Amino acid sequence: SVHLVESGGGAVESGGSLRLSCQGSGFTGKSYLLGWFRQAPGKEREGIASFDADGSTTYSDSVKDRFAISKDSAINILYLEMNSRKPEDTAMYYCAAGRVAEGVDWSDPDAPHRAVLEAYEYEYWGQGTQVTVSS
């Protein structure tokens, strides 16, 4: 099965950049959703960035224009570049993968809908990496 391991978290100050990494293994086939989620104490898990099966990216309003998701498929690593950090970005950050059907043209507008920032679309999760942003 798919195994995901996050790294790169820590205690940082507001502003500046931080890059999180997620090393994946055990993938079979090529059709997966890939996403970053976060969960702050006392709050629900929030989807913040994703790669859809067609390669398009989606961001939550809370991180749009500040964070960037990228990947190196050759070595199965997913990244999250966190720019202009704010104290409200403090959370446990998780990467996730969700298998989608093979042989589907996911760029087709009539392809099945994927709620790419919803946790229920993802069945594989890493253990998380903590990011704490101080003002």
For each residue, the residues with C-beta under 8 A, 3 or more apart:
1: 26 124
2: 24 25 26 27 32 97 99 124
3: 24 25 26 124
4: 22 23 24 95 96 97 124 125 126
5: 22 23 126 127
6: 9 20 21 22 93 94 95 126 127 128 129
7: 20 21 22 23 129
8: 18 19 20 21 129
9: 6 18 20 93 129 130 131
10: 18 130 131 132
11: 132 134
12: 16 18 85 131 132 133 134
13: 16 85 133 134 135
14: 85 86 87 133 134 135
15: 84 85
16: 12 13 83 85
17: 81 82 83 85
18: 8 9 10 12 81 82 85 131
19: 8 79 80 81 82
20: 6 7 8 9 36 79 80 82 93 95 129 131
21: 6 7 8 77 78 79
22: 4 5 6 7 36 77 78 79 80 95 126
23: 4 5 7 76 77
24: 2 3 4 27 76 77 78 95 97
25: 2 3 76
26: 1 2 3
27: 2 24 30 32 76 97
28:
29: 32 99 102
30: 27 102
31: 53 99 100 101 102 104 106
32: 2 27 29 53 97 98 99 100
33: 50 51 52 53 96 97 98 100 114 116 121 122
34: 50 51 69 71 78 95 96 97
35: 47 49 50 51 69 95 96 97 98 116 117 121 122
36: 20 22 47 48 49 50 67 69 78 80 93 94 95 96
37: 45 46 47 48 93 94 95 96 119
38: 45 46 48 89 91 92 93 94 131
39: 43 44 45 46 91 92 94 128
40: 43 88 90 91 92
41:
42:
43: 39 40 46 91
44: 39
45: 37 38 39 94 119
46: 37 38 39 43 60 62 91
47: 35 36 37 50 60 116 117 118 119
48: 36 37 38 59 60 62 63 67 80 117
49: 35 36 57 58 59 60 63 67 68 69 80
50: 33 34 35 36 47 57 58 69 116 117
51: 33 34 35 55 56 57 69 71 78 116
52: 33 55 56 57 58 106 114 116
53: 31 32 33 100 104 106 111 114
54: 106 107 111
55: 51 52
56: 51 52
57: 49 50 51 52 69
58: 49 50 52 116 117
59: 48 49 63 64 65 67 69
60: 46 47 48 49 63 64 117
61: 64
62: 46 48 88
63: 48 49 59 60 66 67 82 89
64: 59 60 61 67
65: 59
66: 63 82 83 84
67: 36 48 49 59 63 64 80 81 82 83
68: 49 80 81 83
69: 34 35 36 49 50 51 57 59 78 79 80 81
70: 78 79 81
71: 34 51 77 78 79
72: 75 76 77 79
73: 76
74:
75: 72
76: 23 24 25 27 72 73
77: 21 22 23 24 71 72
78: 21 22 24 34 36 51 69 70 71 95
79: 19 20 21 22 69 70 71 72
80: 19 20 22 36 48 49 67 68 69 93 95
81: 17 18 19 67 68 69 70
82: 17 18 19 20 63 66 67 85 89 131
83: 16 17 66 67 68
84: 15 66
85: 12 13 14 15 16 17 18 82 89 133
86: 14 89 133
87: 14 90 133 134 135
88: 40 62 133
89: 38 63 82 85 86 131 133
90: 40 87 131 132 133
91: 38 39 40 43 46 130 131
92: 38 39 40 128 129 130 131
93: 6 9 20 36 37 38 80 128 129 130 131
94: 6 36 37 38 39 45 125 126 127 128
95: 4 6 20 22 24 34 35 36 37 78 80 125 126
96: 4 33 34 35 36 37 119 122 124 125 126
97: 2 4 24 27 32 33 34 35 122 123 124
98: 32 33 35 121 122 123 124
99: 2 29 31 32 123 124
100: 31 32 33 53 104 106 112 114
101: 31 104 112
102: 29 30 31
103:
104: 31 53 100 101 108 111 112
105: 108 111
106: 31 52 53 54 100 111 114
107: 54 111
108: 104 105 111
109:
110:
111: 53 54 104 105 106 107 108
112: 100 101 104
113:
114: 33 52 53 100 106 121
115: 118 120 121
116: 33 35 47 50 51 52 58 121
117: 35 47 48 50 58 60
118: 47 115 121
119: 37 45 47 96 122
120: 115
121: 33 35 98 114 115 116 118
122: 33 35 96 97 98 119 125
123: 97 98 99
124: 1 2 3 4 96 97 98 99
125: 4 94 95 96 122
126: 4 5 6 22 94 95 96 129
127: 5 6 94
128: 6 39 92 93 94
129: 6 7 8 9 20 92 93 126
130: 9 10 91 92 93
131: 9 10 12 18 20 38 82 89 90 91 92 93
132: 10 11 12 90
133: 12 13 14 85 86 87 88 89 90
134: 11 12 13 14 87
135: 13 14 87
